[in-house]
Amino acid sequence: MDTRLSHVESVYTDKLDEEFDSFPTSQSADIVKMRYGRLRSVAGRIQTVVGDMETQGERFQALLSWRDPRATFLSVIFFLFAAV
């Protein structure tokens, strides 16, 4: 392994402490709350991105699933020409 490309120096010490912490934790309650808050923040951002992707997928699916198959086909052809 090439140690010159290692990112060990850029990692914060509290993240290393979190990685090598035993179970159950030996840290204080404040540090555990900080870790939990960081985890909730990241999970919230992931949930937002997944929700946005789901919304776009539902919109795309709604464009392709009209009741009249001929209208669906014509709209797809129209959108294809409009995109080109």
C-alpha positions in Angstrom: 0.0 0.0 0.0 1.3 3.4 -0.9 1.4 5.3 2.4 1.9 8.7 0.7 -1.7 8.5 -0.6 -3.1 7.8 2.9 -5.6 10.2 4.4 -4.8 9.3 8.0 -3.6 12.8 8.7 -6.9 14.3 7.6 -9.1 12.3 10.0 -10.3 14.0 13.2 -9.2 12.4 16.4 -12.8 12.1 17.7 -13.6 9.9 14.6 -10.7 7.6 15.3 -11.9 7.4 19.0 -15.3 6.4 17.7 -13.9 3.7 15.5 -11.8 2.1 18.2 -14.2 2.6 21.1 -15.3 -0.5 22.9 -18.9 -1.7 23.3 -20.5 -0.5 25.6 -18.8 2.8 25.1 -16.3 4.1 27.6 -16.9 7.8 26.6 -18.9 10.4 28.4 -22.6 11.1 27.6 -21.8 14.4 25.9 -19.5 12.7 23.3 -22.1 10.0 22.7 -24.8 12.7 22.1 -22.4 14.5 19.7 -21.9 11.3 17.7 -25.6 10.5 17.7 -26.3 14.1 16.5 -23.8 13.7 13.7 -25.3 10.4 12.7 -28.8 11.9 12.6 -27.6 14.8 10.5 -26.1 12.5 7.9 -29.1 10.2 7.9 -31.4 13.2 7.4 -29.5 14.4 4.4 -29.5 10.8 2.9 -33.3 10.6 3.5 -33.8 14.0 1.7 -31.8 12.9 -1.3 -33.6 9.6 -1.6 -37.0 11.4 -1.3 -36.0 13.7 -4.1 -35.0 10.8 -6.3 -38.2 9.0 -5.5 -40.2 12.1 -6.5 -38.4 12.4 -9.8 -39.0 8.7 -10.5 -42.7 9.0 -9.8 -43.0 12.0 -12.1 -41.2 10.1 -14.9 -43.4 7.0 -14.3 -46.5 9.3 -14.5 -45.4 10.6 -17.8 -45.2 7.0 -19.2 -48.4 5.6 -17.8 -51.4 7.4 -19.2 -54.7 5.6 -19.6 -54.6 5.9 -23.4 -51.5 4.1 -24.8 -51.6 6.1 -28.0 -51.4 9.4 -26.1 -48.5 7.9 -24.1 -46.7 6.9 -27.2 -47.3 10.3 -28.9 -46.1 12.2 -25.8 -42.9 10.1 -25.6 -42.2 10.8 -29.2 -42.9 14.5 -28.7 -40.6 14.7 -25.6 -37.9 12.9 -27.6 -38.0 15.4 -30.4 -38.1 18.3 -27.9 -35.0 16.9 -26.2 -33.1 16.6 -29.4 
